[in-house]
């Protein structure tokens, strides 16, 4: 793609976010075609130099890359954006931001509560200039405007949100003590996703009513929604879920089983799927066995059922299991990154995007957009920006200047 063609190509978003949660959300909006302008301080988004950094252009003994000012962490969540450098402590640059917001549909940030207000660029300041603007933010524990948490001033990262929401308490091995964080930063990524949804919904409302509004997504709140099973199970008989391990707390089989060369996921809940699985294992006796004849019996006798399935899966390869069950029973291999790169689904669906780093640097890849339209194509059209790369271009676009 060479231009913004997604369904949001008529929207302009001023992106004052840094790190992961906010930039992930605005990257989704950019993938969908929005004109996302990343506002960075003179030092830039601190995540620019976070690894992974291609080894052939990393400076020996330094965490900073040579030849380009961003690593893979920044690249994967700042694609399709343009960068302008503004020092919001400088009155001239602060006025530039406020003037840009006059012409924008939304502004988003993920700083601690009160930071933007102290700079004179918070919601109350911006809405005086544009009453129809949507102001969205991601905070660890929300903003006082929507409900003042006793933790409102606390800093928060992904692992904090995962832990406080109960997500970490049900993640990890069955005998795990103390909780495990997820393998991906769900405590950042999910709040960022909800923020993107909130922006679009609020803009639709503003276009109907002519009035913008403030909204926030608390990382803690988002992860409570993400971990809804913790709340639902506790509400029915005060059941405290234990670490999930490799299997579902209420269903069997619905989990991950060992293969001779890795592992596979198998979910055979219905009688139809269970019967097919039993046939593939050459264990028709399990179909009518009192310990395994329905999903409730199988969960009650999980140790027995798990052992029968594992005895078969561990004796064959992932490919053999998928060949026997694929298309018949919900199943799939536990893929590593190299497996994913070889998967024809990933290629056909354009879920890995490759691009050339600026200058004499290697080609790298990031994940593509999973939202596919038949008419308004979404996806990668512009590499992640260098720090301040588009400052002059953006000033011209908004008919602004740094001259007093």
Secondary structure, DSSP 8 states (H G I E B T S, - for coil): --S--STTTT-EEEEE--TTHHHHHHHHHHHTT-EEEEEE-TT--GGGG-S---GGGB-TT-SSBSSSS--HHHHHHSTTEEEEE--TTSHHHHHHHHHHHHT-SEEEE---TTHHHHHT-SHHHHHTT-TT-EEEEEESS--GGG---TTTT----HHHHHHHTTTGGGSS-TT--S----SS-HHHHHHHHHHHHHHHHHHHHHHHHS--EEEEEEHHHHHHHHTHHHHHHHHTT-------TTB-SS-SSEEEEEETTEEEEEE--SHHHHHHHHHHTT-THHHH-TTTSSHHHHHHTHHHHHHHHHHHHTTS-HHHHHHHHTTTSEEEE---HHHHHH-HHHHHTT-EEEEE-TTT--EEEEE------SSS--S--S----TTTTHHHHHHHTT--S--
